[in-house]
Every structure is written in structure tokens, then in C-alpha cells.
Amino acid sequence: MSINRISIYHLETLLWIDRLGTFSAAAERLNTTQPAVSARMRELEQRLGSTLFRRDGRTMSLTPAGRKLVNDCTPLLRDMQLALLGSGGFNEASGVVRIGAGEIAAASCLPPFVSALKAEMPNVALEIEIDLTANLIQQLLTGRTDLAFAAGPIAHPALRTSPIGEVALLWLANPAVAALFERGTGEQQVPVWSLASPSPIHGRMREAIAASRIAQKSLNLCNNARMMIDIARAGGGVGIFPEPMVRAEVTAGTLVELAGLPALAPVEFRVAMRVSDTEPVLTRIFDQAAALSLTAG
């Protein structure tokens, strides 16, 4: 066994294959190609003199020797990273961290969080993607993102999550449209807007609309809350909106809350990362994210 010919990148690649499940996913995470990942694993097997992967057609799994190597090397690589951080601190940390966020989180707690993160870790490059919760969780599980801010609840054995607060939902319209509702005529004349499926808020909105006096034929769907807010502000209908995203409009009076409509339960939000990710930088970022509060003014 040629230990002196085994490099850190061989072991790091093995761990990412184990975390993400495929050579292609590991290649994407390591910013390389699948042939390069395959070559690294062939080299590692040759230099260890052990078979690390069991291949059956297109499927692949770790052999007992491969599983033991992963279990043995995971804490060693984590300790090495901690030792390097100990000499320079998180100010010296580098690499790329991919963050996924829902639109509501992106418009509220994410900007100050990113600003504080860049101040502490200036050499860590961030890649931020805004998407729906269902997509965010899938991207997290497949390793396309490292951290996700998403509407909960989130329950998956491969994910570690922490609540970051609840967001109130409000029935809002511009003052002229609200006046129609005060006279009891708006429900037949004014469109109502809801976030589209597969948003986790969609079902709650439809139930509230069904329980209201608004005609069902007036229901319109949109997958972008910011667009719905602009439509309602322009007089284009009634909307159900997350409070953090309409705080400025409500304060300015360009949107007003409607009376006499069903109350809406708040929506829980959580931050999530993979349980298998033990890198100190990611753990540090997750812990900071878990201390956030969406409900803070």
C-alpha cells in the first residue's frame, strides 16, 4: 500500500461520493469532471490495494473496505480542517458555499445574514439560488446546495434543521380595492391572487379563499410573491402576502389589511443542511443561520 502516494484530494473525493451518492454529483460539487473523479478513485483503489466500490451495472455502492475508510477518514479530515482554521481563524477560510433560499427568506433575513457572513469569511465565495421549497430540499439532498432556507416543516433523516421563526400571512389590497370590500361588493368584482403550487403556502391560501366570501372564479395564481405584491399595489386584486415582504407597503399605506376575512396561520421557516456535512465552515454557517429570526422587525 503506497500511503505516500495518497493525496488529500483522493480522500475528499471519496467522502463527497459517499455524501452525494454518485460520481457525477461529487464531480459537480468539487468543480471537476466525472472522468476525473473516476480516475481518482481508481488511483486510490490501486494504491490501497483494496476494492472500495461495488459496481452492478449503473449502480454503485461502497464495499465494507470503502465504508470503513469513509468512517475512519471523516473525523480525520474534519480535525485537519479545524487545525488549519485554528491557525488563521474563519477569516482565512476559503472555498465555495452554495445557499438556497425561498423568496420570503431571501427578502427578509438573508441580506443581513450574507453581509455578516462575508465580513467574517471574506475568502469564502457564496453562490445563492432562489427557488421553491420542494426544489431547495431536492437540491440540498443531491449536493447542489450546502444550506437551505425553506418553509417548513422539513422532515428527512439525511437533513439537520433548525427553526428560524414564523411568518404571518396577511390579506391585503390597495386602499381603493379595500373600500370595495368595506361596501360588500368587492368579492364579485376583484381578482384574488395566491402563490401557485408547489409552494407550501399554496394549500393554506386555497383553504382560506374557500372559507372566505370571495368568488372562486376570481382566483389567480403566480409563483412570485413580489409580482403579486406589485399587482395588488397597482389595484389589480386582493392578495395573501407574507408580512416581512409587505412591511414597507403597509407602513406607507399603499396596501391595507382587509377586515372580515378568515385568519391565516403563520408559516414556519427552517434552515437545513445535510447531516453528513461536518466541515467546520459549513457547521459554523449553519449555527449562525440557526440564530436568525424571520419575525424580527
C-alpha positions as CSV (number, residue, x, y, z in Angstrom):
1,M,0.0,0.0,0.0
2,S,1.5,3.3,-1.1
3,I,0.4,5.7,1.6
4,N,2.9,8.3,0.4
5,R,1.1,8.5,-3.0
6,I,-2.3,9.1,-1.5
7,S,-3.4,12.7,-1.5
8,I,-6.0,14.7,0.4
9,Y,-8.0,15.1,-2.7
10,H,-8.3,11.3,-3.1
11,L,-9.9,11.1,0.3
12,E,-12.0,14.3,-0.1
13,T,-13.4,12.9,-3.3
14,L,-14.3,9.6,-1.7
15,L,-16.2,11.4,1.1
16,W,-18.2,13.5,-1.4
17,I,-19.1,10.4,-3.3
18,D,-20.4,8.9,-0.1
19,R,-22.3,12.0,0.9
20,L,-23.9,12.7,-2.5
21,G,-24.3,9.1,-3.8
22,T,-22.9,9.4,-7.3
23,F,-19.6,10.1,-9.0
24,S,-21.3,12.8,-11.1
25,A,-22.7,14.7,-8.1
26,A,-19.3,14.6,-6.4
27,A,-17.7,15.9,-9.6
28,E,-20.1,18.8,-9.7
29,R,-19.5,19.6,-6.0
30,L,-15.7,19.5,-6.5
31,N,-15.9,21.6,-9.7
32,T,-14.3,18.8,-11.8
33,T,-15.5,16.1,-14.3
34,Q,-16.9,12.7,-13.7
35,P,-13.9,11.1,-15.5
36,A,-11.6,12.9,-13.2
37,V,-13.4,11.6,-10.2
38,S,-13.4,8.1,-11.6
39,A,-9.6,8.4,-12.2
40,R,-9.0,9.5,-8.6
41,M,-11.0,6.5,-7.2
42,R,-9.1,4.1,-9.5
43,E,-5.8,5.5,-8.2
44,L,-7.0,5.3,-4.6
45,E,-8.0,1.6,-5.0
46,Q,-4.7,0.8,-6.7
47,R,-2.6,2.5,-4.1
48,L,-4.6,1.0,-1.2
49,G,-4.7,-2.4,-2.8
50,S,-8.4,-2.6,-1.9
51,T,-11.7,-2.5,-3.8
52,L,-13.7,0.4,-2.5
53,F,-16.7,0.3,-4.8
54,R,-19.1,-2.5,-5.7
55,R,-20.5,-1.9,-9.2
56,D,-23.6,-3.5,-10.5
57,G,-24.5,-2.1,-13.9
58,R,-25.1,1.6,-13.5
59,T,-25.4,1.4,-9.7
60,M,-22.6,1.8,-7.3
61,S,-22.2,1.2,-3.6
62,L,-19.3,1.2,-1.1
63,T,-17.7,-2.2,-0.2
64,P,-17.0,-2.9,3.5
65,A,-13.5,-1.6,3.0
66,G,-14.8,1.5,1.4
67,R,-17.2,2.1,4.2
68,K,-14.5,1.7,6.8
69,L,-12.2,4.1,5.0
70,V,-15.0,6.7,4.9
71,N,-15.8,6.2,8.6
72,D,-12.1,6.5,9.6
73,C,-11.2,9.4,7.4
74,T,-14.3,11.7,8.1
75,P,-13.1,12.7,11.6
76,L,-9.5,13.0,10.4
77,L,-10.3,15.4,7.6
78,R,-12.6,17.4,9.9
79,D,-9.8,17.6,12.5
80,M,-7.4,18.7,9.8
81,Q,-9.7,21.5,8.7
82,L,-10.2,22.6,12.3
83,A,-6.4,22.7,12.8
84,L,-6.0,24.9,9.7
85,L,-8.8,27.2,10.8
86,G,-7.2,27.3,14.3
87,S,-4.1,28.9,12.8
88,G,-5.9,31.5,10.7
89,G,-9.4,31.6,12.0
90,F,-12.6,31.7,9.8
91,N,-11.1,34.9,8.3
92,E,-8.7,32.6,6.5
93,A,-11.4,30.1,5.3
94,S,-11.9,29.6,1.6
95,G,-14.0,27.6,-0.8
96,V,-17.4,27.9,-2.3
97,V,-20.6,27.6,-0.3
98,R,-23.9,27.2,-2.1
99,I,-27.0,28.6,-0.4
100,G,-30.6,28.1,-1.5
101,A,-33.4,30.2,-0.2
102,G,-37.1,30.7,-0.7
103,E,-38.3,34.1,-1.8
104,I,-39.6,35.1,1.6
105,A,-36.3,34.3,3.4
106,A,-34.4,36.0,0.6
107,A,-36.4,39.2,1.1
108,S,-36.1,39.3,4.8
109,C,-33.3,37.7,6.8
110,L,-31.0,36.6,4.0
111,P,-29.4,40.0,3.0
112,P,-28.1,40.9,6.5
113,F,-27.0,37.3,7.1
114,V,-25.0,37.3,3.9
115,S,-23.4,40.6,4.8
116,A,-22.3,39.4,8.2
117,L,-21.1,36.1,6.7
118,K,-18.9,37.9,4.2
119,A,-17.5,40.1,6.9
120,E,-16.4,37.0,8.9
121,M,-15.3,34.9,5.9
122,P,-14.2,37.2,3.1
123,N,-12.5,34.5,1.2
124,V,-15.5,32.2,1.1
125,A,-17.3,32.6,-2.2
126,L,-21.1,32.3,-2.0
127,E,-23.5,31.1,-4.7
128,I,-27.1,31.9,-3.8
129,E,-30.1,30.5,-5.6
130,I,-33.7,31.5,-5.0
131,D,-36.3,28.7,-5.6
132,L,-39.4,27.0,-4.2
133,T,-39.1,24.8,-1.1
134,A,-39.6,21.5,-2.9
135,N,-36.7,22.3,-5.3
136,L,-34.5,23.6,-2.5
137,I,-34.8,20.4,-0.5
138,Q,-34.0,18.2,-3.5
139,Q,-31.0,20.3,-4.4
140,L,-29.8,20.0,-0.8
141,L,-30.2,16.2,-0.8
142,T,-28.3,15.9,-4.1
143,G,-25.5,18.2,-3.0
144,R,-26.2,21.0,-5.4
145,T,-26.6,23.3,-2.4
146,D,-25.0,23.2,1.0
147,L,-27.6,25.2,3.1
148,A,-31.2,26.0,2.5
149,F,-33.7,28.5,4.0
150,A,-37.1,27.0,3.3
151,A,-40.7,26.9,4.5
152,G,-41.3,24.0,7.0
153,P,-41.9,21.6,8.4
154,I,-38.9,19.8,6.9
155,A,-38.5,16.1,8.0
156,H,-35.8,14.0,6.4
157,P,-33.3,11.7,8.1
158,A,-30.5,13.0,5.9
159,L,-31.1,16.6,6.9
160,R,-30.3,18.6,10.1
161,T,-32.7,21.5,10.5
162,S,-33.4,24.4,12.9
163,P,-36.4,26.8,13.1
164,I,-35.7,30.4,12.3
165,G,-39.2,31.8,13.1
166,E,-42.7,32.1,11.7
167,V,-44.1,34.5,9.1
168,A,-47.6,35.9,9.3
169,L,-49.8,35.9,6.2
170,L,-52.0,38.9,5.6
171,W,-55.0,39.7,3.4
172,L,-54.1,42.9,1.6
173,A,-55.2,45.2,-1.1
174,N,-54.7,48.8,-2.1
175,P,-57.0,51.3,-0.4
176,A,-59.4,51.6,-3.4
177,V,-59.9,47.9,-3.6
178,A,-60.2,47.6,0.2
179,A,-63.0,50.2,0.0
180,L,-65.0,47.9,-2.3
181,F,-64.8,45.1,0.3
182,E,-65.9,47.5,3.0
183,R,-69.1,48.1,0.9
184,G,-69.5,44.3,0.4
185,T,-69.1,44.4,-3.3
186,G,-65.5,43.5,-3.9
187,E,-65.9,39.8,-3.6
188,Q,-67.6,39.6,-7.0
189,Q,-65.5,42.2,-8.8
190,V,-61.9,41.9,-7.7
191,P,-59.4,39.1,-8.6
192,V,-57.7,37.3,-5.7
193,W,-54.1,36.2,-6.0
194,S,-52.3,33.2,-4.4
195,L,-48.9,31.7,-4.7
196,A,-49.0,28.7,-7.0
197,S,-48.4,25.0,-6.2
198,P,-45.9,23.6,-5.2
199,S,-45.4,26.4,-2.7
200,P,-46.2,25.1,0.8
201,I,-48.2,28.3,1.3
202,H,-50.5,27.4,-1.7
203,G,-52.7,24.9,0.1
204,R,-53.2,27.2,3.1
205,M,-54.1,30.1,0.8
206,R,-56.7,28.0,-1.1
207,E,-58.3,26.8,2.1
208,A,-58.6,30.4,3.3
209,I,-60.0,31.6,0.0
210,A,-62.6,28.8,0.1
211,A,-63.7,29.8,3.6
212,S,-64.0,33.5,2.5
213,R,-66.7,35.3,0.7
214,I,-64.6,35.7,-2.4
215,A,-65.8,34.0,-5.6
216,Q,-63.7,31.0,-6.5
217,K,-63.7,32.0,-10.2
218,S,-61.7,35.1,-9.2
219,L,-58.7,33.0,-8.1
220,N,-55.4,33.7,-9.9
221,L,-52.0,32.1,-9.4
222,C,-48.5,33.4,-9.5
223,N,-45.2,31.8,-8.5
224,N,-43.6,35.1,-7.5
225,A,-44.7,36.9,-4.3
226,R,-43.0,40.1,-5.3
227,M,-45.0,40.2,-8.5
228,M,-48.3,39.6,-6.7
229,I,-47.5,42.5,-4.3
230,D,-46.9,44.8,-7.2
231,I,-50.2,43.7,-8.8
232,A,-52.2,44.3,-5.6
233,R,-50.5,47.7,-5.0
234,A,-51.5,48.7,-8.6
235,G,-55.1,47.8,-7.8
236,G,-55.1,44.5,-9.7
237,G,-56.7,42.4,-6.9
238,V,-56.6,41.1,-3.4
239,G,-53.6,39.0,-2.2
240,I,-52.4,36.9,0.7
241,F,-48.9,38.0,1.4
242,P,-46.0,37.2,3.8
243,E,-45.8,40.1,6.3
244,P,-42.0,40.6,6.0
245,M,-42.3,41.3,2.3
246,V,-45.1,43.9,2.6
247,R,-43.9,45.7,5.7
248,A,-42.9,48.8,3.8
249,E,-46.1,48.9,1.8
250,V,-48.3,48.5,4.9
251,T,-46.3,51.2,6.7
252,A,-46.7,53.6,3.7
253,G,-50.4,52.8,3.3
254,T,-50.1,51.6,-0.3
255,L,-51.5,48.3,0.9
256,V,-54.1,47.9,3.7
257,E,-55.3,44.8,5.6
258,L,-58.8,43.6,4.7
259,A,-61.3,43.0,7.6
260,G,-63.8,40.2,7.8
261,L,-61.7,37.5,6.0
262,P,-60.5,34.2,7.5
263,A,-57.5,34.4,9.8
264,L,-54.3,32.7,8.4
265,A,-52.0,30.6,10.5
266,P,-48.3,31.7,10.2
267,V,-45.8,29.7,8.2
268,E,-42.8,28.2,9.8
269,F,-39.4,28.5,8.3
270,R,-36.3,26.5,8.9
271,V,-32.6,26.4,7.9
272,A,-31.4,23.0,6.7
273,M,-28.1,21.2,5.9
274,R,-27.0,17.6,5.3
275,V,-26.3,15.6,8.4
276,S,-23.2,14.1,6.7
277,D,-21.6,17.6,6.2
278,T,-19.2,18.0,9.1
279,E,-16.9,20.6,7.6
280,P,-16.2,23.3,10.2
281,V,-17.0,26.2,7.8
282,L,-20.5,24.7,6.9
283,T,-21.2,23.9,10.5
284,R,-20.3,27.5,11.5
285,I,-22.5,28.9,8.8
286,F,-25.4,26.7,9.8
287,D,-25.1,27.6,13.5
288,Q,-25.2,31.3,12.6
289,A,-28.2,30.8,10.3
290,A,-30.0,28.9,13.1
291,A,-29.7,32.0,15.3
292,L,-31.6,34.2,12.8
293,S,-35.2,35.3,13.3
294,L,-37.6,35.9,10.4
295,T,-40.0,37.6,12.7
296,A,-37.6,40.3,13.8
297,G,-38.6,43.7,12.6
